[in-house]
């Protein structure tokens, strides 16, 4: 049985760190490890730090890892100014790194967290040692058809319409639909991970701001897709100087593998891992091969210092 199939203990109780305009929740997999390089893990749209538990477990002997909940997600309250754009989330993560003086870190991002990580690495290279991007939400126009429902969350009124439609659905059924969207093989999801997802869905739907945070961040991604000039994510990708690991799943319904070619060309020091059976969350489905590729990246980053 693989590590991904073994029930893993939850992340340690989160702590809250005050940053400009927000308070972010940060969790760990284990006690702080002196002598290991610091790492920070940034989740995707609708996710939380818990999405990184399996990969944090795999890398527990390689990095001193922490997972941050972006404002409005996980255990973090929404930002005070309501800014849920990609730049707003970047501001919160930079604030955390500055407040804790943990940088430079090995930075990990999935989906929305990937876009946040790219912008952060471009704007604040002093805070980043390497970049691991798992299905990063980089501009892809037109998006693949299976990603349209997620993009529709950005349209005013649609999120509320979906809430009403799902009101009669059980948490188990609603969660199963979400898992089918992000996993390559939903039937292979371990029972403990499915149960955790259902429990989190119940908790999130009880929060008064959950839907607004989801819709606002979806609008932020759509806006980032259309930005030009210095704010263009592709231009910022070309500014990243640290080594980059790109991870794509061939069964990803949200970020098409076709964008991998452009990403490899954009980053000046990129390497690519393609997982044929993975969907949008390779760190959950296949943490072992992702961890192996990360270890190679860490060795190269250390050799380049």
C-alpha positions in Angstrom: 0.0 0.0 0.0 1.4 3.4 -1.0 1.8 6.3 1.4 -1.1 8.0 -0.3 -3.4 5.1 0.6 -2.4 5.0 4.3 -4.5 7.2 6.6 -2.4 10.1 7.6 -2.9 12.2 10.7 -4.2 15.7 10.1 -1.9 18.6 9.9 -1.0 20.0 13.3 -3.5 22.6 14.8 -3.1 25.7 12.7 -1.7 29.0 14.0 -2.9 32.4 12.8 -0.4 34.9 11.6 -1.4 38.6 11.2 -0.3 40.1 7.9 -1.2 43.4 6.2 -5.0 43.3 5.6 -5.6 39.7 6.7 -4.9 37.0 9.2 -3.8 33.7 7.6 -3.9 30.2 9.1 -0.7 28.2 8.7 -0.3 24.5 9.5 2.5 22.0 9.7 2.9 18.2 9.2 5.5 17.8 11.9 7.5 19.7 14.5 9.9 22.3 13.1 13.1 20.7 11.8 16.3 22.6 12.3 18.8 22.2 9.5 16.2 21.5 6.8 15.4 24.2 4.3 12.1 26.1 4.8 9.3 25.4 2.3 5.8 26.9 1.9 2.8 25.2 0.2 0.0 27.2 -1.4 -3.3 25.5 -2.3 -5.7 26.0 -5.2 -9.2 27.4 -5.6 -11.5 26.0 -3.0 -8.7 24.1 -1.3 -6.7 24.5 1.9 -3.4 23.5 3.4 -4.8 20.0 4.0 -4.4 19.4 0.2 -0.6 19.1 0.8 -0.7 16.6 3.6 0.4 13.6 1.5 3.3 15.5 -0.1 4.3 17.1 3.2 4.6 13.6 4.6 6.7 12.4 1.7 9.1 15.4 2.1 9.2 15.4 5.9 12.9 14.5 5.8 13.8 17.0 3.0 12.2 20.3 3.9 10.8 22.1 6.9 7.3 22.6 5.4 4.4 24.7 6.2 1.0 25.0 4.4 -0.8 28.4 4.3 -4.5 28.9 3.9 -5.2 31.8 1.5 -7.5 34.5 2.8 -11.1 33.2 2.7 -10.1 29.5 2.5 -9.3 26.7 4.9 -9.2 28.3 8.4 -8.3 31.8 7.1 -11.0 34.5 7.3 -11.5 36.7 4.2 -9.2 39.7 3.8 -10.3 42.9 5.4 -10.6 44.8 2.1 -12.2 41.9 0.3 -9.4 41.7 -2.2 -9.4 38.2 -3.5 -7.5 38.8 -6.7 -4.3 36.9 -7.4 -2.3 40.0 -6.3 -4.4 40.1 -3.1 -3.4 36.6 -2.3 0.2 37.3 -3.2 0.2 40.2 -0.8 -1.0 37.9 2.0 1.7 35.2 1.3 4.4 37.9 1.1 3.1 39.3 4.4 3.4 35.9 6.0 7.0 35.3 4.8 8.0 38.8 5.9 6.3 38.5 9.3 7.9 35.1 10.0 11.3 35.8 8.3 11.2 32.3 6.8 12.3 33.3 3.3 13.8 32.4 1.0 11.6 29.3 0.8 11.1 26.4 -1.6 7.7 27.5 -2.8 5.0 25.1 -3.9 1.8 26.1 -5.7 -1.2 24.2 -7.1 -3.7 25.7 -9.5 -4.6 29.2 -8.1 -1.7 28.7 -5.7 0.5 28.2 -8.8 -0.4 31.6 -10.2 0.1 33.2 -6.8 3.6 31.5 -6.5 4.6 32.6 -10.0 3.7 36.3 -9.3 5.4 36.1 -5.9 8.6 34.7 -7.3 8.7 37.3 -10.0 8.1 40.3 -7.7 10.1 39.1 -4.7 12.9 36.8 -5.9 14.5 37.3 -2.5 11.8 35.2 -0.9 12.1 32.2 -3.2 14.7 29.4 -3.5 12.9 27.2 -6.0 9.4 26.9 -7.4 7.3 23.7 -7.8 4.1 24.3 -9.8 1.4 21.6 -9.9 -1.2 22.3 -12.6 -0.6 26.0 -12.3 -3.4 28.4 -13.3 -1.5 30.2 -16.0 -3.5 31.9 -18.8 -4.8 29.4 -21.2 -7.1 30.8 -23.9 -9.5 29.3 -24.7 -9.6 27.1 -21.6 -10.5 23.5 -22.1 -14.2 22.8 -22.1 -14.2 20.8 -18.8 -12.9 24.0 -17.0 -15.8 26.2 -18.1 -18.0 25.5 -15.1 -15.2 26.7 -12.8 -14.7 29.8 -14.8 -18.5 30.5 -14.7 -18.1 31.0 -10.9 -16.6 34.4 -11.8 -19.9 35.6 -13.4 -22.0 37.6 -11.0 -25.0 35.6 -9.7 -23.8 32.2 -11.0 -22.2 31.2 -7.6 -25.5 31.9 -5.8 -27.4 30.0 -8.5 -25.2 27.0 -8.0 -25.6 27.2 -4.2 -29.4 27.0 -4.7 -29.1 24.1 -7.0 -26.8 22.2 -4.6 -28.9 23.0 -1.5 -30.8 19.7 -1.9 -27.7 17.7 -2.5 -26.1 15.7 0.3 -22.6 16.7 1.4 -21.5 13.2 0.2 -22.9 13.7 -3.3 -21.7 17.3 -3.6 -18.2 16.3 -2.5 -18.2 13.4 -4.9 -18.9 15.7 -7.8 -16.0 18.0 -6.8 -13.6 15.1 -6.4 -14.6 13.8 -9.9 -13.5 17.2 -11.2 -10.1 17.3 -9.7 -9.0 13.7 -9.6 -7.9 11.7 -12.6 -9.2 8.5 -11.0 -11.9 9.4 -8.5 -12.6 5.7 -7.8 -9.1 5.3 -6.4 -9.5 8.0 -3.7 -8.8 6.4 -0.3 -11.8 6.3 2.1 -10.0 8.4 4.7 -9.3 11.2 2.1 -12.9 11.1 0.8 -14.2 11.3 4.4 -11.9 14.3 5.1 -13.2 16.0 2.0 -16.8 15.5 3.1 -16.1 16.9 6.5 -14.4 19.9 5.1 -17.3 20.5 2.7 -19.8 20.5 5.6 -17.6 22.9 7.5 -17.1 25.3 4.6 -20.8 25.4 3.6 -21.7 26.6 7.1 -19.4 29.6 6.8 -21.2 32.8 5.7 -18.4 33.9 3.4 -17.4 30.6 1.8 -19.3 31.2 -1.5 -18.1 34.8 -1.8 -14.5 33.8 -1.3 -14.8 31.1 -3.9 -16.5 33.4 -6.5 -14.2 36.3 -5.7 -11.1 34.2 -6.2 -12.5 32.7 -9.4 -13.0 36.2 -10.7 -9.4 36.9 -9.7 -8.1 34.1 -11.8 -10.2 35.2 -14.8 -8.8 38.8 -14.4 -5.3 37.5 -14.1 -5.8 35.6 -17.4 -6.6 38.8 -19.2 -3.9 41.0 -17.7 -1.3 42.4 -20.0 2.0 44.3 -19.6 4.0 44.0 -16.4 1.1 42.2 -14.7 0.9 39.4 -17.3 1.5 36.1 -15.6 3.4 34.8 -18.7 5.7 37.8 -18.6 6.2 37.3 -14.9 7.0 33.6 -15.5 9.9 34.8 -17.8 11.2 36.9 -14.9 11.5 33.9 -12.5 15.2 33.2 -12.0 15.0 30.2 -9.6 14.8 26.5 -10.7 11.2 25.5 -11.5 9.5 22.1 -11.5 6.3 21.8 -13.6 3.9 19.0 -12.8 1.0 18.2 -15.1 -1.5 15.3 -15.2 -2.8 14.1 -18.5 -6.3 13.5 -16.9 -6.5 17.1 -15.6 -9.9 18.5 -16.4 -9.1 22.1 -15.4 -5.6 22.8 -16.6 -4.7 21.3 -20.0 -1.4 19.6 -20.6 -1.1 21.6 -23.7 0.0 24.6 -21.6 3.0 22.7 -20.4 4.9 23.4 -23.6 4.4 27.2 -23.2 5.3 27.0 -19.5 8.5 25.1 -20.2 9.5 27.8 -22.7 8.6 30.6 -20.4 10.6 29.7 -17.3 14.3 30.0 -17.9 15.3 27.0 -15.8 12.4 24.5 -16.0 12.0 20.8 -15.8 8.8 18.9 -16.5 7.1 15.9 -14.8 4.1 14.4 -16.6 1.9 12.0 -14.8 -0.4 10.1 -17.2 -2.9 9.0 -14.5 -3.1 12.2 -12.5 -5.8 14.9 -12.6 -5.6 18.4 -11.2 -4.1 17.5 -7.8 -1.1 15.3 -8.5 0.3 15.9 -5.0 -2.8 14.1 -3.6 -3.1 11.3 -6.2 0.6 10.5 -6.8 2.7 12.1 -4.0 5.6 9.6 -4.4 6.7 10.5 -8.0 6.1 14.2 -7.2 8.3 14.0 -4.2 11.1 12.2 -6.1 11.0 15.0 -8.7 11.1 17.6 -5.9 14.1 16.0 -4.3 16.0 16.3 -7.6 14.9 20.0 -7.9 16.1 20.6 -4.3 19.5 19.1 -5.1 19.9 21.2 -8.2 18.8 24.4 -6.4 21.4 23.7 -3.6 24.1 23.0 -6.1 23.4 26.3 -7.9 23.7 28.4 -4.7 
